[in-house]
Amino acid sequence: MQYEFLKHFPRRMKNVGLYAVLVQNSLQKASWKRYGFQKTDEQFNMIFSVLLYIMEQSLKEEQCTMDDIGAYIDTVNTQYFEKHMAYEDCRALGDFIVNVVLSNEGRTMYFDGFNFEQSAYQIMNISYVANRIVYSEQDVKRTSYYLTDDGYNLLLSTLEIENNMKLTIHEMIFQMHLEKQSYDKAVDEIKNVFNLLRIQLQKIQEAMGKIRRNALNYSVKDYQEILNENLETISDTKEKFQNYRELVKSRVIELEESNINVRKLTEKEEEKLKSLKEIEHYLKRTIDEHQKILNSHFDLKSLYTRELESLSQMSFIQRFPLRTSLYDKILENPAAIERLEYFLRPLFCQEMEKSYNLNKAFQLQHPVQKNKGEDAQETLDFDVGAWEEEQEQVRRERLKLYENSLSYLLSMAMTRGEISLKELSVVVILDGRQQELLPNIEVFKEIMVELIRNKEIDIKALQKEQSEYIGEQTAEFQLNVMLLYLVENNPQFEDILRIETYRLEDGNVVSFPGVLNENGERKTIRCSNILIRVIKEGQ
């Protein structure tokens, strides 16, 4: 088949047909206006509320007669829709919805979906409700309605799965098809996983665009919602998809070697090989998309914070009404025109008048021999370079603080096998090395948050991932990068296999007094008790 994505097209059209036939049966029906439902949206709200009632009765295996439906519509109309209808009108409306709109007055309903594999239309039957004969307590013969499979599919498709569950469900289905070696179905599911990741990335990009245009138009609720979705997406770790990729790659190699060395593959095996290669391709793209979402998540947070800070600073700008603060003052005192430049100068961004700096009088002055314009240009270039070098030096010094703190933490955990923050708070005071472990509050807090979030860190897996992934190096702190650097460049850490971090539920509160923050103020850190365990080779 030339276009693989057109496979199973009739199945898609069946879902479309469920809505199309319903719309066709409902529109252009004059009966709606008799009951006060003029607008299309009002009509469909009523149709689906009746469908939900029939589904509820079907699930409870209770009778759903026309009298029941009429009583339900009467109650819903009285409380919510507020149309001028008596009970008899509500019962007649229920009869119209069930027998005309949903059942097409007893005539069979069809929808044709084109089958591209057979190059012909495939006729599909559609039925929303069915009925059966029941008997009341007085042995009166009644007709009870219930939903068919099409009716259930229609209603279940209207209430979508929550966004944070979609990725998990499709990933589970993909894993199931992979285990059963149903590779053609697994292709569809990994495409769904990739599409969900792509949609999430696009949502982040659209949110960033809205924030750049006007952060006030982007509500905190929307921001919280997209952050939660990002965290749910990121929680499905890249390692999981990497394992799937390794499994698929091994099966591809197995089939290819069998084709070369043992026997020629059958047509079915060739189809499997083709599907496996497509799965491997989409897994690679899924891993890349996962990494993009991770990076964009932090970009979104920093952008939103920066834009809100900029907006808050605008409130400090002092504004003057020109008529009262300028024109009226000049009319009262025309001599003030001589000093008008003091008011208007900021509008033209002119340089302020220079004041004499006494400190300069005692500094060695060098004669200016070069052209003023050339000298200004050279000074500007020099200043920019010096500023960039200064910023780079600040970043290196900050990363050194992270390195020293993490190195001390690992060395103490290696010495004992495991150590808690409660024990560590006593040890650092006795050794006088609190400054090394806690150079400042922000550094220590970020290290502990990253360790708790990762819980278990496999060093071998990190080394393998680093060898297969080429990414741009960043000057910011990254726990995995810093751990690999310490393990590879420090002999005392080269035996580490895994680092485990757990929160201890012992009720202890750990305190580190007199820790500096980035503003130079001394604070006391209070946090839960955390256990850090280091597993080495041979254990």
BELLIN-V764872 format. One record per residue. N is the residue number from 1. OMEGA is omega in radians with two decimals (* if undefined). NEAR is the number of other C-alpha atoms within 12 Angstrom. Layout:
n->N omega->OMEGA near->NEAR
n->N omega->OMEGA near->NEAR
This chain:
n->1 omega->-3.03 near->13
n->2 omega->-3.13 near->8
n->3 omega->-3.06 near->10
n->4 omega->-3.07 near->16
n->5 omega->3.12 near->16
n->6 omega->3.04 near->20
n->7 omega->3.12 near->23
n->8 omega->-3.13 near->23
n->9 omega->3.11 near->24
n->10 omega->3.10 near->26
n->11 omega->3.09 near->21
n->12 omega->-3.11 near->21
n->13 omega->3.08 near->27
n->14 omega->3.10 near->28
n->15 omega->3.08 near->30
n->16 omega->-3.11 near->23
n->17 omega->3.12 near->30
n->18 omega->3.10 near->35
n->19 omega->-3.06 near->30
n->20 omega->-3.13 near->21
n->21 omega->3.13 near->31
n->22 omega->3.11 near->34
n->23 omega->-3.13 near->22
n->24 omega->-3.12 near->21
n->25 omega->-3.03 near->30
n->26 omega->-3.07 near->35
n->27 omega->3.09 near->25
n->28 omega->3.06 near->15
n->29 omega->-3.08 near->22
n->30 omega->-3.09 near->18
n->31 omega->-3.12 near->23
n->32 omega->-3.06 near->30
n->33 omega->3.13 near->20
n->34 omega->-3.12 near->18
n->35 omega->3.07 near->32
n->36 omega->3.13 near->23
n->37 omega->-3.05 near->27
n->38 omega->-3.03 near->19
n->39 omega->-3.13 near->18
n->40 omega->-3.10 near->20
n->41 omega->3.07 near->15
n->42 omega->-3.12 near->23
n->43 omega->-3.08 near->32
n->44 omega->3.02 near->25
n->45 omega->3.12 near->21
n->46 omega->3.14 near->36
n->47 omega->-3.06 near->36
n->48 omega->3.05 near->32
n->49 omega->3.06 near->27
n->50 omega->3.10 near->43
n->51 omega->3.13 near->39
n->52 omega->3.11 near->29
n->53 omega->3.12 near->35
n->54 omega->3.12 near->40
n->55 omega->-3.14 near->32
n->56 omega->3.12 near->22
n->57 omega->3.12 near->22
n->58 omega->-3.14 near->26
n->59 omega->3.13 near->17
n->60 omega->-3.13 near->12
n->61 omega->3.10 near->15
n->62 omega->-3.13 near->19
n->63 omega->3.11 near->28
n->64 omega->-3.11 near->38
n->65 omega->3.13 near->32
n->66 omega->3.06 near->31
n->67 omega->3.11 near->24
n->68 omega->-3.13 near->26
n->69 omega->3.11 near->40
n->70 omega->3.11 near->30
n->71 omega->3.12 near->27
n->72 omega->3.14 near->30
n->73 omega->3.12 near->40
n->74 omega->3.14 near->30
n->75 omega->-3.13 near->22
n->76 omega->-3.14 near->22
n->77 omega->-3.14 near->30
n->78 omega->-3.04 near->17
n->79 omega->-2.96 near->11
n->80 omega->-3.01 near->16
n->81 omega->3.05 near->21
n->82 omega->3.01 near->18
n->83 omega->-3.11 near->26
n->84 omega->-3.13 near->18
n->85 omega->3.01 near->25
n->86 omega->-3.12 near->20
n->87 omega->-3.13 near->25
n->88 omega->3.08 near->19
n->89 omega->3.13 near->25
n->90 omega->3.12 near->35
n->91 omega->3.10 near->28
n->92 omega->3.09 near->26
n->93 omega->3.10 near->37
n->94 omega->3.11 near->39
n->95 omega->3.11 near->30
n->96 omega->-3.11 near->31
n->97 omega->-3.04 near->39
n->98 omega->-2.99 near->41
n->99 omega->-3.13 near->26
n->100 omega->-3.05 near->30
n->101 omega->-3.04 near->38
n->102 omega->-3.08 near->42
n->103 omega->3.09 near->30
n->104 omega->3.12 near->27
n->105 omega->3.07 near->18
n->106 omega->3.13 near->16
n->107 omega->-3.13 near->15
n->108 omega->-3.12 near->19
n->109 omega->-3.14 near->27
n->110 omega->2.98 near->25
n->111 omega->-3.07 near->27
n->112 omega->3.06 near->25
n->113 omega->-3.07 near->28
n->114 omega->3.10 near->22
n->115 omega->-3.07 near->22
n->116 omega->3.11 near->20
n->117 omega->3.13 near->19
n->118 omega->3.13 near->15
n->119 omega->-3.14 near->14
n->120 omega->3.08 near->13
n->121 omega->3.10 near->17
n->122 omega->-3.09 near->22
n->123 omega->-3.10 near->19
n->124 omega->3.13 near->25
n->125 omega->-3.14 near->23
n->126 omega->3.12 near->34
n->127 omega->-3.07 near->35
n->128 omega->-3.10 near->41
n->129 omega->3.04 near->39
n->130 omega->-3.13 near->30
n->131 omega->3.08 near->25
n->132 omega->-3.12 near->18
n->133 omega->3.08 near->17
n->134 omega->-3.14 near->20
n->135 omega->3.13 near->16
n->136 omega->-3.12 near->15
n->137 omega->3.11 near->9
n->138 omega->-3.14 near->8
n->139 omega->3.08 near->9
n->140 omega->-3.11 near->11
n->141 omega->-3.11 near->13
n->142 omega->3.07 near->20
n->143 omega->3.13 near->22
n->144 omega->-3.07 near->27
n->145 omega->3.09 near->38
n->146 omega->-3.10 near->38
n->147 omega->2.98 near->34
n->148 omega->3.10 near->25
n->149 omega->3.12 near->20
n->150 omega->3.12 near->30
n->151 omega->3.08 near->33
n->152 omega->-3.14 near->29
n->153 omega->3.13 near->25
n->154 omega->-3.09 near->31
n->155 omega->-3.13 near->28
n->156 omega->3.12 near->19
n->157 omega->3.14 near->15
n->158 omega->3.09 near->18
n->159 omega->-3.03 near->13
n->160 omega->3.03 near->13
n->161 omega->3.12 near->14
n->162 omega->-3.05 near->15
n->163 omega->-3.09 near->24
n->164 omega->3.13 near->25
n->165 omega->-3.06 near->19
n->166 omega->-3.08 near->26
n->167 omega->-3.13 near->35
n->168 omega->-3.11 near->27
n->169 omega->-3.14 near->21
n->170 omega->3.11 near->29
n->171 omega->3.10 near->33
n->172 omega->3.12 near->23
n->173 omega->3.10 near->25
n->174 omega->3.12 near->31
n->175 omega->3.14 near->30
n->176 omega->3.12 near->19
n->177 omega->3.13 near->24
n->178 omega->3.13 near->29
n->179 omega->3.13 near->17
n->180 omega->-3.12 near->13
n->181 omega->3.01 near->24
n->182 omega->-2.96 near->24
n->183 omega->3.13 near->33
n->184 omega->3.09 near->30
n->185 omega->3.11 near->28
n->186 omega->3.09 near->34
n->187 omega->3.14 near->37
n->188 omega->-3.09 near->30
n->189 omega->3.13 near->33
n->190 omega->3.02 near->41
n->191 omega->3.10 near->30
n->192 omega->3.11 near->27
n->193 omega->3.14 near->38
n->194 omega->3.14 near->33
n->195 omega->3.12 near->24
n->196 omega->3.09 near->30
n->197 omega->3.12 near->39
n->198 omega->3.11 near->27
n->199 omega->3.14 near->25
n->200 omega->3.12 near->35
n->201 omega->3.11 near->33
n->202 omega->3.09 near->21
n->203 omega->3.10 near->25
n->204 omega->-3.13 near->35
n->205 omega->3.10 near->23
n->206 omega->3.10 near->20
n->207 omega->3.12 near->32
n->208 omega->3.09 near->31
n->209 omega->3.10 near->20
n->210 omega->-3.13 near->22
n->211 omega->3.12 near->30
n->212 omega->-3.13 near->23
n->213 omega->3.10 near->17
n->214 omega->-3.08 near->18
n->215 omega->-3.12 near->26
n->216 omega->3.11 near->21
n->217 omega->3.14 near->19
n->218 omega->-3.00 near->23
n->219 omega->3.10 near->17
n->220 omega->3.12 near->18
n->221 omega->3.09 near->12
n->222 omega->3.14 near->22
n->223 omega->3.13 near->28
n->224 omega->-3.12 near->19
n->225 omega->-3.10 near->21
n->226 omega->3.07 near->32
n->227 omega->3.11 near->29
n->228 omega->3.10 near->20
n->229 omega->3.11 near->30
n->230 omega->-3.12 near->37
n->231 omega->3.08 near->24
n->232 omega->3.14 near->25
n->233 omega->-3.11 near->36
n->234 omega->-3.12 near->34
n->235 omega->3.01 near->23
n->236 omega->-2.89 near->30
n->237 omega->3.12 near->25
n->238 omega->3.14 near->28
n->239 omega->3.13 near->24
n->240 omega->3.14 near->22
n->241 omega->3.10 near->34
n->242 omega->3.11 near->28
n->243 omega->3.06 near->20
n->244 omega->-3.10 near->33
n->245 omega->3.12 near->29
n->246 omega->3.12 near->21
n->247 omega->-3.14 near->23
n->248 omega->-3.13 near->34
n->249 omega->3.13 near->24
n->250 omega->3.12 near->18
n->251 omega->3.06 near->27
n->252 omega->-3.14 near->28
n->253 omega->3.14 near->19
n->254 omega->3.13 near->20
n->255 omega->-3.13 near->28
n->256 omega->3.11 near->23
n->257 omega->3.08 near->16
n->258 omega->3.14 near->18
n->259 omega->-3.08 near->18
n->260 omega->-2.94 near->12
n->261 omega->-2.99 near->12
n->262 omega->-3.06 near->11
n->263 omega->3.10 near->12
n->264 omega->-3.10 near->15
n->265 omega->3.05 near->20
n->266 omega->-3.13 near->13
n->267 omega->3.12 near->11
n->268 omega->3.13 near->16
n->269 omega->3.07 near->24
n->270 omega->3.08 near->20
n->271 omega->3.09 near->21
n->272 omega->3.13 near->28
n->273 omega->3.12 near->32
n->274 omega->3.12 near->24
n->275 omega->3.13 near->33
n->276 omega->3.13 near->38
n->277 omega->3.11 near->29
n->278 omega->3.08 near->28
n->279 omega->3.13 near->41
n->280 omega->3.13 near->33
n->281 omega->-3.12 near->26
n->282 omega->3.06 near->31
n->283 omega->3.10 near->38
n->284 omega->3.13 near->30
n->285 omega->3.11 near->25
n->286 omega->3.12 near->39
n->287 omega->3.11 near->34
n->288 omega->-3.12 near->24
n->289 omega->3.10 near->29
n->290 omega->3.14 near->37
n->291 omega->3.12 near->29
n->292 omega->3.12 near->27
n->293 omega->3.13 near->37
n->294 omega->3.13 near->29
n->295 omega->-3.10 near->23
n->296 omega->3.13 near->28
n->297 omega->-3.14 near->33
n->298 omega->3.07 near->20
n->299 omega->3.13 near->22
n->300 omega->-3.12 near->32
n->301 omega->-3.12 near->24
n->302 omega->3.14 near->17
n->303 omega->-3.11 near->26
n->304 omega->3.11 near->33
n->305 omega->-3.10 near->21
n->306 omega->-3.11 near->18
n->307 omega->3.12 near->25
n->308 omega->3.09 near->24
n->309 omega->3.12 near->16
n->310 omega->3.13 near->19
n->311 omega->3.14 near->19
n->312 omega->3.13 near->14
n->313 omega->3.14 near->12
n->314 omega->-3.13 near->12
n->315 omega->3.14 near->11
n->316 omega->3.14 near->10
n->317 omega->-3.12 near->10
n->318 omega->-3.10 near->8
n->319 omega->-3.13 near->10
n->320 omega->2.98 near->12
n->321 omega->-3.03 near->11
n->322 omega->-3.05 near->13
n->323 omega->-3.07 near->11
n->324 omega->-3.05 near->13
n->325 omega->-3.09 near->15
n->326 omega->-3.04 near->22
n->327 omega->-3.10 near->18
n->328 omega->3.13 near->15
n->329 omega->3.13 near->19
n->330 omega->3.11 near->19
n->331 omega->3.09 near->14
n->332 omega->-3.09 near->13
n->333 omega->-3.10 near->14
n->334 omega->-3.13 near->14
n->335 omega->-3.14 near->11
n->336 omega->3.12 near->17
n->337 omega->3.14 near->18
n->338 omega->-3.13 near->12
n->339 omega->-3.10 near->15
n->340 omega->-3.11 near->19
n->341 omega->3.14 near->17
n->342 omega->3.14 near->18
n->343 omega->-3.03 near->21
n->344 omega->-3.05 near->16
n->345 omega->3.13 near->14
n->346 omega->-3.14 near->12
n->347 omega->-3.10 near->11
n->348 omega->3.06 near->11
n->349 omega->3.11 near->11
n->350 omega->3.13 near->13
n->351 omega->3.09 near->11
n->352 omega->3.09 near->11
n->353 omega->-3.10 near->9
n->354 omega->3.06 near->7
n->355 omega->-3.09 near->9
n->356 omega->3.12 near->8
n->357 omega->-3.07 near->9
n->358 omega->-3.12 near->8
n->359 omega->-3.14 near->10
n->360 omega->-3.10 near->11
n->361 omega->-3.09 near->9
n->362 omega->3.10 near->8
n->363 omega->3.12 near->9
n->364 omega->-3.11 near->8
n->365 omega->3.11 near->9
n->366 omega->3.13 near->8
n->367 omega->3.11 near->9
n->368 omega->-3.08 near->11
n->369 omega->-3.08 near->9
n->370 omega->3.08 near->13
n->371 omega->-3.07 near->11
n->372 omega->-3.13 near->12
n->373 omega->3.12 near->12
n->374 omega->-3.11 near->13
n->375 omega->3.13 near->15
n->376 omega->3.13 near->14
n->377 omega->-3.14 near->14
n->378 omega->3.14 near->15
n->379 omega->3.13 near->15
n->380 omega->3.13 near->14
n->381 omega->-3.13 near->14
n->382 omega->-3.11 near->14
n->383 omega->-3.14 near->14
n->384 omega->3.14 near->14
n->385 omega->3.14 near->14
n->386 omega->3.13 near->14
n->387 omega->3.13 near->14
n->388 omega->3.11 near->14
n->389 omega->3.12 near->14
n->390 omega->3.11 near->14
n->391 omega->3.12 near->15
n->392 omega->3.11 near->17
n->393 omega->3.11 near->15
n->394 omega->3.14 near->16
n->395 omega->3.13 near->18
n->396 omega->3.14 near->18
n->397 omega->3.12 near->19
n->398 omega->3.10 near->23
n->399 omega->3.10 near->26
n->400 omega->3.09 near->24
n->401 omega->3.09 near->28
n->402 omega->-3.10 near->37
n->403 omega->-3.11 near->34
n->404 omega->-3.12 near->29
n->405 omega->-3.12 near->35
n->406 omega->3.13 near->39
n->407 omega->3.12 near->30
n->408 omega->-3.14 near->30
n->409 omega->3.14 near->42
n->410 omega->-3.12 near->41
n->411 omega->3.11 near->30
n->412 omega->3.13 near->30
n->413 omega->3.13 near->32
n->414 omega->-3.10 near->28
n->415 omega->-3.08 near->19
n->416 omega->-3.05 near->19
n->417 omega->3.05 near->23
n->418 omega->-3.14 near->27
n->419 omega->3.11 near->31
n->420 omega->3.10 near->34
n->421 omega->3.11 near->34
n->422 omega->3.11 near->27
n->423 omega->-3.10 near->25
n->424 omega->-3.13 near->32
n->425 omega->3.10 near->30
n->426 omega->-3.07 near->19
n->427 omega->-3.06 near->21
n->428 omega->3.11 near->24
n->429 omega->3.12 near->20
n->430 omega->-3.13 near->11
n->431 omega->-3.10 near->15
n->432 omega->-3.07 near->14
n->433 omega->3.13 near->22
n->434 omega->-3.14 near->28
n->435 omega->3.14 near->27
n->436 omega->3.13 near->26
n->437 omega->-3.09 near->38
n->438 omega->3.12 near->41
n->439 omega->2.96 near->33
n->440 omega->-3.04 near->32
n->441 omega->-3.03 near->33
n->442 omega->-3.12 near->25
n->443 omega->-3.11 near->33
n->444 omega->-3.13 near->36
n->445 omega->-3.10 near->25
n->446 omega->3.13 near->23
n->447 omega->-3.09 near->34
n->448 omega->3.12 near->33
n->449 omega->3.14 near->21
n->450 omega->3.13 near->25
n->451 omega->3.14 near->30
n->452 omega->-3.11 near->25
n->453 omega->-3.14 near->20
n->454 omega->3.10 near->23
n->455 omega->-3.14 near->21
n->456 omega->-3.10 near->23
n->457 omega->3.11 near->30
n->458 omega->-3.06 near->25
n->459 omega->-3.14 near->32
n->460 omega->3.12 near->23
n->461 omega->3.10 near->22
n->462 omega->3.13 near->27
n->463 omega->3.11 near->22
n->464 omega->3.14 near->15
n->465 omega->3.14 near->21
n->466 omega->-3.14 near->19
n->467 omega->-3.10 near->12
n->468 omega->-3.06 near->13
n->469 omega->3.11 near->17
n->470 omega->-3.13 near->11
n->471 omega->-3.13 near->14
n->472 omega->-3.14 near->10
n->473 omega->-3.14 near->12
n->474 omega->-3.14 near->14
n->475 omega->3.13 near->18
n->476 omega->-3.13 near->21
n->477 omega->3.01 near->27
n->478 omega->-3.02 near->23
n->479 omega->-3.09 near->31
n->480 omega->-3.14 near->30
n->481 omega->-3.13 near->28
n->482 omega->3.11 near->33
n->483 omega->3.13 near->37
n->484 omega->3.12 near->32
n->485 omega->-3.13 near->26
n->486 omega->-3.12 near->29
n->487 omega->-3.05 near->30
n->488 omega->-3.07 near->19
n->489 omega->-3.14 near->15
n->490 omega->-3.07 near->19
n->491 omega->-3.08 near->13
n->492 omega->-3.13 near->19
n->493 omega->-2.99 near->31
n->494 omega->3.13 near->24
n->495 omega->-3.09 near->24
n->496 omega->3.07 near->32
n->497 omega->-3.06 near->26
n->498 omega->3.10 near->34
n->499 omega->-3.11 near->38
n->500 omega->-3.13 near->32
n->501 omega->-3.10 near->32
n->502 omega->3.02 near->28
n->503 omega->-3.13 near->26
n->504 omega->-3.14 near->20
n->505 omega->-3.12 near->12
n->506 omega->3.10 near->14
n->507 omega->-3.14 near->12
n->508 omega->3.04 near->18
n->509 omega->-3.07 near->20
n->510 omega->-3.12 near->23
n->511 omega->3.00 near->24
n->512 omega->-3.07 near->34
n->513 omega->2.98 near->23
n->514 omega->3.13 near->20
n->515 omega->-3.12 near->28
n->516 omega->2.92 near->24
n->517 omega->-3.05 near->21
n->518 omega->3.09 near->16
n->519 omega->3.11 near->11
n->520 omega->3.12 near->13
n->521 omega->-3.13 near->13
n->522 omega->-3.12 near->18
n->523 omega->3.05 near->19
n->524 omega->3.11 near->17
n->525 omega->3.03 near->23
n->526 omega->-3.09 near->20
n->527 omega->3.09 near->24
n->528 omega->3.13 near->24
n->529 omega->-3.10 near->27
n->530 omega->3.09 near->32
n->531 omega->3.07 near->34
n->532 omega->-3.12 near->37
n->533 omega->3.12 near->32
n->534 omega->3.12 near->34
n->535 omega->-3.09 near->27
n->536 omega->3.08 near->26
n->537 omega->3.13 near->15
n->538 omega->3.11 near->7
n->539 omega->* near->11
